[in-house]
Amino acid sequence: MRDATVTAPPAMDPIVLARLTGRLGDQATISKLCASLGDVFAEFLPDMLESELGFEVAVSYAGFETGKYGPLVAGLGGAMACCDASLRDWCERFTLICDSPMIITLVENMLGAISDSIEDPEARPLSKIELDLAAMMFDRISSVLKTAVTDANSYEPFLGPSHNAETRKPAEDGSDDSFVAMVNMAVGIGPVLSTFHVIIPQSVLLKSTVAAPRPANAPKNRVEWSEKLGEQVRRSKVTLEARIRLEAQTLDTISRLQAGDIIPFNESGDVRVEVNANGRNLYVCEFGRSGARYTVRVKDTYGSEDDILQHIIG
């Protein structure tokens, strides 16, 4: 009697399946598409940024990489600003990434530093204000990308919040396992050389036609950029801390303090308070009270408005 057991066919190789379903392209095709996008960024982004910022910015194509979404992003390491974005009728999720020296240098230049005098900043996670400004750079990069990959598309890219790579979480929809291509771009601002990256699912890229933006897409002028930058800085929330000097105590007394014990302020009159943000002193204040709430009243500042902004951002 014959065995009626049916043997299941072997599972198809996932790489072969991805190629057959249009989710993975050959290296030659992906290379050509990434190079075309790199050429568009290199041609149009410098003029846009220079006209708005007022200083020279060099942008050049620096090759491409392929792989799966999550590991490719993680492979870039930390000290980078990320932004997940989408563009209706083109891509549900693509990612923009700038390394931190690029954003730090951009902020320093916008606050009046001279490019040639800026040293290459150390890569580090960005502050909240720097992330706010990174969002403006992501907006410019995405606007060039939109005009390069869409035809008569009236939709604008939707940009998610800018965040440090260190805080990035895996996507819940499983898209981190999708095959992507990463366009690498080198950016020179004065002596500082930095990078940004654009990560696009290969399933989207393979269906895209890359073309140079039309001249009608004129960038905003420098005044508008500067005003928007200033507005963004001033809208950013900053955590303030107040320090009050207390009366000196011996180590023996300090070691025996218990709940309910009282330590007097150092001054008997108006109590001096140092207010700071990000470890930088901003104001000299006096301690007081308004109704049921304790307050501090500003008596003096550490420098001008521009000095304070530079202290906070730096």
C-alpha positions in Angstrom: 0.0 0.0 0.0 1.4 3.4 -1.0 2.2 6.1 1.5 -0.3 8.9 1.0 1.8 11.5 2.9 2.2 14.6 0.8 5.6 16.2 1.1 5.5 20.0 1.2 7.7 21.7 -1.5 10.8 23.4 -0.1 10.4 27.1 0.9 11.6 29.5 -1.7 14.8 31.4 -1.0 13.7 34.8 0.5 16.2 36.7 -1.7 14.8 35.0 -4.9 11.2 35.7 -3.7 12.1 39.4 -3.0 13.5 39.7 -6.6 10.5 38.1 -8.2 8.1 40.3 -6.3 9.9 43.6 -7.0 11.2 44.2 -3.5 14.8 43.7 -4.3 16.7 44.9 -7.4 20.0 44.0 -8.9 23.0 46.1 -7.9 23.4 47.7 -11.4 19.9 49.1 -11.4 20.0 50.3 -7.8 23.4 51.9 -8.4 22.1 53.8 -11.4 19.0 55.1 -9.5 21.0 56.1 -6.4 23.6 57.9 -8.5 20.8 59.8 -10.3 19.4 60.9 -7.0 22.8 61.8 -5.8 23.4 64.0 -8.8 20.1 65.8 -8.2 21.0 66.5 -4.6 24.5 67.7 -5.6 23.1 70.0 -8.3 20.2 71.6 -6.6 20.7 71.5 -2.8 23.9 73.7 -2.7 22.2 76.6 -4.5 19.1 76.3 -2.3 21.1 76.3 0.9 23.5 79.0 -0.1 20.7 81.4 -1.2 19.0 80.8 2.2 22.0 80.6 4.5 24.3 83.1 2.9 27.4 81.0 3.0 28.8 78.3 0.7 27.7 74.7 1.1 29.3 71.9 -1.0 27.3 68.8 -1.6 28.5 65.7 -3.5 27.4 62.1 -4.1 29.3 59.6 -1.9 28.0 56.3 -3.1 25.2 54.0 -1.9 24.6 50.9 0.3 21.9 48.2 0.3 20.6 46.0 3.0 17.6 45.7 5.3 16.1 48.8 6.8 16.8 48.3 10.5 20.4 47.0 10.3 21.4 49.6 7.7 20.2 52.5 10.0 21.7 50.9 13.1 25.0 50.4 11.2 25.5 54.1 10.9 26.0 54.3 14.7 25.0 57.1 17.0 25.4 60.8 17.1 23.0 61.3 14.1 19.7 63.0 13.7 17.0 60.8 12.1 13.6 61.6 10.6 11.1 59.1 9.2 9.0 60.6 6.4 6.4 59.7 3.8 5.1 61.1 0.5 1.6 60.3 -0.6 1.4 58.4 -3.9 5.2 57.6 -3.8 6.5 56.1 -0.5 4.9 55.3 2.8 8.2 55.4 4.7 11.6 56.7 3.9 14.2 58.0 6.3 16.5 61.0 6.3 19.6 61.1 8.4 22.1 63.9 9.1 25.3 63.4 11.2 25.5 65.7 14.2 28.6 67.7 13.0 26.6 68.9 10.0 23.8 70.3 12.3 26.2 71.7 14.9 28.2 73.5 12.2 25.0 74.8 10.5 23.8 76.3 13.9 27.2 77.9 14.5 27.2 79.5 11.1 23.6 80.7 11.4 24.5 82.3 14.7 27.3 84.4 13.1 30.4 82.2 13.3 32.8 82.4 10.4 33.1 79.1 8.5 36.9 79.1 8.3 37.2 79.6 12.1 35.0 76.7 13.0 36.8 73.5 14.0 35.4 70.1 13.2 32.9 69.5 16.0 32.9 66.3 17.9 30.0 64.0 17.0 27.4 63.8 19.8 23.7 63.5 20.4 21.9 66.7 19.5 20.1 68.9 22.0 16.4 69.6 21.5 17.0 72.9 19.9 19.5 71.4 17.5 17.0 68.7 16.6 14.5 71.5 15.9 17.0 73.0 13.4 17.7 69.5 12.0 14.0 69.3 11.1 14.5 72.4 8.9 17.4 70.7 7.0 15.3 67.6 6.6 12.6 69.8 5.1 15.0 71.1 2.5 16.4 67.6 1.6 12.9 66.2 1.3 11.7 69.0 -0.9 14.5 68.3 -3.4 13.8 64.6 -3.2 10.1 65.2 -3.9 10.7 67.1 -7.1 13.2 64.4 -8.2 10.9 61.4 -7.9 7.4 62.7 -8.6 5.7 64.2 -11.6 2.9 66.7 -11.2 2.5 65.6 -7.6 0.9 68.3 -5.5 1.4 66.6 -2.2 4.2 67.6 0.2 6.3 65.2 2.2 5.1 64.5 5.7 8.0 64.6 8.1 8.0 62.8 11.5 9.8 64.3 14.5 13.6 64.6 14.4 15.2 62.4 16.9 18.7 61.2 17.9 19.7 57.8 16.6 20.3 56.7 20.1 16.5 57.0 20.9 15.3 55.2 17.7 13.0 52.3 18.2 12.3 49.4 15.8 9.3 49.8 13.6 6.2 47.9 14.9 5.0 47.1 11.4 7.9 44.9 10.5 9.2 47.3 7.8 12.7 47.2 9.4 13.1 43.9 7.6 12.4 45.3 4.1 15.2 45.7 1.5 16.3 49.3 1.1 18.9 51.4 -0.6 20.8 54.2 1.1 22.0 57.2 -0.8 25.1 58.8 0.8 25.9 62.5 0.4 29.0 64.4 1.6 28.4 68.0 2.8 31.1 70.6 3.2 30.5 73.7 5.3 33.8 75.6 5.5 36.5 73.2 6.8 33.9 70.8 8.2 33.0 67.7 6.2 29.9 65.8 7.2 27.2 63.6 5.7 23.6 63.0 5.2 21.8 59.9 4.0 18.5 59.1 2.4 17.1 55.6 2.9 14.4 54.4 0.5 12.7 51.0 0.1 13.9 49.2 -3.0 10.3 48.3 -3.9 9.6 52.1 -4.2 13.0 53.1 -5.8 12.6 50.5 -8.5 9.3 52.0 -9.6 10.6 55.6 -9.5 11.7 57.8 -12.4 14.4 60.2 -11.2 14.5 63.6 -12.9 16.0 67.0 -12.0 13.6 69.5 -10.3 12.0 72.1 -12.5 13.3 75.7 -12.2 9.9 76.8 -11.0 10.7 75.3 -7.6 12.5 78.4 -6.4 13.9 78.2 -2.8 13.0 80.8 -0.2 15.3 83.7 0.2 17.8 84.1 3.0 15.7 86.5 5.0 12.8 84.1 5.1 15.1 81.2 6.2 16.8 83.4 8.9 13.4 84.5 10.2 12.1 81.0 10.3 15.3 79.8 12.0 15.0 82.6 14.6 11.4 81.8 15.2 12.2 78.1 15.6 14.9 78.8 18.1 12.6 81.1 20.1 9.7 78.6 20.1 11.9 75.8 21.5 11.3 74.9 25.1 14.3 74.9 27.4 14.5 73.5 30.9 15.7 76.1 33.4 17.4 75.3 36.7 17.9 77.7 39.6 20.7 77.3 42.2 20.6 79.0 45.6 23.7 79.2 47.7 23.2 77.9 51.2 25.0 78.6 54.4 28.3 76.7 54.8 28.1 73.7 57.1 30.7 71.4 58.5 30.9 67.8 57.1 30.0 66.5 60.6 26.7 68.6 60.5 25.9 67.6 56.9 26.4 63.9 57.7 23.8 64.1 60.6 21.1 66.1 58.7 17.6 64.5 59.0 14.2 65.1 57.4 12.8 68.3 58.8 16.2 69.9 59.6 16.6 73.5 58.2 19.6 74.9 56.3 19.6 78.7 56.0 20.3 80.6 52.8 23.7 82.2 52.6 22.3 85.7 52.4 20.1 87.4 55.0 18.6 90.0 52.6 17.7 89.4 48.9 18.6 85.8 48.2 20.8 85.5 45.1 19.8 82.8 42.6 21.8 81.6 39.6 19.5 80.5 36.7 21.0 78.2 34.0 20.1 76.0 31.1 22.2 73.2 29.7 24.8 73.9 32.3 25.2 77.6 31.2 24.5 80.5 33.5 21.9 82.8 31.9 20.5 85.1 34.7 21.2 86.5 38.1 17.9 86.5 40.0 16.5 87.1 43.5 14.4 84.6 45.3 10.7 85.5 46.1 7.2 84.5 46.2 4.0 85.2 44.2 0.9 84.0 45.9 1.3 80.3 46.7 4.2 79.8 44.3 7.9 80.4 44.8 9.5 82.5 42.1 12.7 84.2 41.0 13.0 87.7 39.7 15.6 88.5 37.0 18.1 91.2 38.2 20.8 90.8 35.6 21.8 88.7 32.5 25.0 87.0 31.4 25.4 88.8 28.1 23.1 89.9 25.3 20.2 88.0 23.7 22.5 86.5 21.1 25.0 85.4 23.8 22.2 83.7 25.7 21.0 81.9 22.6 24.5 80.7 21.8 25.0 79.5 25.4 21.8 77.5 25.4 22.3 75.9 21.9 26.0 75.2 22.6 
